[in-house]
Amino acid sequence: MATLEQAQVLVTLLENELNARTGEAERLNGYYRGEQPLRFASSEFRDYFAQRYRGFADNWTQVVADSPVERLTVTGVKPAGSDGADRELWRVWQVNGLDADSQLGFLGAGTTARSFVLVWGNPDDDSTPEVTFEDARECVVAYKPGSRRRRRAALKRWQDGHTEFATLYLPDEVWKFQRPLLRHARSFHPTGPGGGMTWRPRDTGDEPNPQPNPLGRVPVVELANRPTLADEPMSDVAGTVAMQDAINLLWSQLFTAADYAAFPQRVILGADMPTTPVLDENGQVVGEKPVPMEKFAVDRVLWITGEQAKIAEWSAANLAAYTDVIEVAVGHIAAQTRTPQHYLIGRMANLSGDALIAAETGLVKRVEEKQLWFGQSLREMFALIALAQGDQAKARAIAAGSVLWADAESRSQAQLADALLKLQQVGFPFEWIAARYGLTPTEIADLLAMKEREAAADPIGAIAAEMGRS
């Protein structure tokens, strides 16, 4: 059990870590949304044109982040020793809307290098715990020394109106704090005596504070994107930022060149500027003034006087030079992030099915890597759900089980049906084939029930059909 002073110290330490991460997470989220400042430009170019191109972005970082997420679909979880997926855990998944919210969690992890999932009891329904995916700017997890999985504590911080809230999760208890919001919730806050920003215990009414943690584990799990042995996990977006900045600069230079030099620029040599007389109130010429150049553009007539007058021109700018370099830069993004070029270039030739599969091999492997790492975290999430339901045996089985995913490879229905038929012919069971097809455990159970009803209604026909398939 921690004392109030120990809990406040731990909140401060975790908050400092959260503050250190928030700036980078904000920047990467901004790039994903297309909020990208003009960089790599000379000071002169920036002084003249930065405001003109403010808000413009040829946003490729969004495509890079989205492309694996659209293939990350959880279809169930299978405990160790079980013959099939667990229907009760899938019910909790569905009730919490995680088929949709999990996509947000996967996208957040890919963009900012990590996201989190929180499991806690539901006061309105003891059998259905509440499960929510959390943003990297609001959560942080501390691990025990020497471990990347054994969680020591977690902090969730958020704001509501003019108050900032924090919840500290420990294996045996949960502390709830609050403080006035003096500045933006995602900026650094001075803490400690005299700072005016020390976290104070929240008034929770009849609920104790701290309250016991019945799970016996820290209920916040981190989904780390591209983790490493010693350093922080890596964002899918961070590696594209520099090339994205270069592409935006090239577009701004192309637009500027198109504005100033896309058409031949003409110059008149050996002639005075055209002028028009200035008359006084009596009609007498008292001076002259240059004729506005806009008049010649409108009238499309220009009178040139002088024996030596002649016209020359500069050639139009070659704008294709810019687009060629931009295409090369986009190709670099495709190669570095294993994003298929047809996702980025938007141009496809008549590719065969095998050629298209080969073009997407890098993306498929990237998705499978995410399934591996995210799957570990989701197993722990499902184990926490089982603990919240009071089923410790299931929690242990889930820890050694597996998360079921939809196929990461994109195939036509004809290709998929042909592959599954061949697998059935060599002896793969129907339930495995149905899961490979992409059906959820609930859909598989419904399909099996339909087959049983068909067999009961026409047993001879069912036997004949089975013999025909074999």
Disulfide bonds with the S-S distance in Angstrom:
none
